[in-house]
Amino acid sequence: MWKRFSGLLGLLLVLMLWAPRVQAQTWLVSTDAFVKIGVSDKFGQLGAYTAKFVVTNQTSGKIFSLVKEVEKGQNGVDVTFPSPATEADFFKTDAGIAANSAPGNYVWQCEVGGKRVAGGHFTLPVVGNDVTVVERAKK
């Protein structure tokens, strides 16, 4: 057993000696596509109200919703789709599954008091990241 262990230890030592000594800078990169949707009671006639935003992915048919309480004097509210699931309020399906930024075409509407007050459409693009490795200058 010692023979096998010492052979493994020797191999590990050789690999460590041949490992490159230069370290490259490492970057963490992220790109997210999102859309800001908003509605406003232009003249503040409603006072406080509840706005329900419904977004439908036209490719998959999945429906995501988010309910926001608008206080008197606030008049309007803006929401971001998809909203991070780490927030207290986020777009989700009826089963509680959070929306993601899947590329494609979407339609949205906002309901107040059970009636549609606004709506529209948008497209989320395909996004990607390019990583550049920056090496330290050799001395």
N, C-alpha and C positions, 0 to 999 in steps of 0.2 A: 504494500500500500504506500509506503514511504517513497518507493521508487517512482510510482505513478504520480504522486503528489509533487515530488521534486522535479519531475519532467514537465509537469504542467506549470509549476512555478518558474522554471527556466524559460519556457516558451513565453510566458507572460512578461518576464523581464526583457527578453529580446524584442518583443513587440513594443514595449514601452520605450526602449532605447531608439527604435526606428521611427517612432511616431513623430510627426512634424512638430517643430517647436514654435512655429508662428501661429498666432491666434487671429481669427478673423472676427470683425465686428458682427454681432448678431442683432437683427432687428425683428420685431414682431409687427406684422402688418395686418390691417383689416380694412375692408371696404364694404359699406352697407348702402343699399339703395332704399330710399324711403320717400314718402309723399306726405306733405302737410295738408290737411283738410280742415276747413273752418266754416262755421255758420255764425250769423249774428242777427239778433232782433234789432234791426237798424234804428228804430225809434224807441226801443226799450218798453214797448207796450205790454209785453207779457209778464214782466217782473221775473220772478224765479221760474225756471222750467227745467225739464229733463230732456236732453238731446240724446237720441240713440243713433249711432253711426253704424251702418251696415255696408260691408265691403264684400263683393263676390268675385272670386277668381274665375274668369270666363273659360279657362282651359279645364280646370279640375271640377268646377262647380261648387267648391268649398265656400261656405259663407262664414264670415267673421264679423263679430259685433263688439261695440264698446258703448257703454252708457255713461254720460257725463251730466252731473248736476251743475246748472248754471244759476248762480245766486243773483238776486235782485241787484240791479246797478251794474252788473258785469256785462250784460247784453249778449255776449258771444263767447265762443270757445273754439280753440284750435286743437286738433289731435294729429298725431303722427302715426302713419301706417307703414309697416308694422311697428307697433310699439314694443319695446323690450318687455319680456315677461317678468323682469325683475321689478317693474313698476307696480304700484298698487292697482292701477287700472290698465288693462292692456286688451288689444283685439284678440278674441278667441272664438272658437267654435262653440256650439251648444254643449259639446262634450268637454269643454275646458282646454282644448288644445290651442296653444298660442300660434298666431300667424307668423309666417316667416317671409323673407323677401324673395320669394320665388319669382323668377322673371316671367313676364306675361302681361296680358291685358286684364284689367279690372274695371268693374263698375261700382259706384258707391251711391249711397243715399243717406240722408239724415231725416229722422222722424221726430216730430215734437207733438205730443198729445195723440200719438197713433196716426198722424198724418204726415205724408212726405212734404218736407219744406224745401229741400235742395237735393241735388244729385249731380253726378258727372261720371267721367271715366278717366283712366290714366294707364300708363304702361310702365312697369318696372323693368329696367334694363338688366342685361347680363353684366355682372361685374367680376373683375379678377384682380389679382395682385402680381406685381413683378418685384422680385427681390434682387437687389444688387449687393454682392459681397464686397466689402471694403477691407483690404488687408492692411495690416500695419506696415509702416515703412521699415525696410530692413536696415539695421545699423551696421 
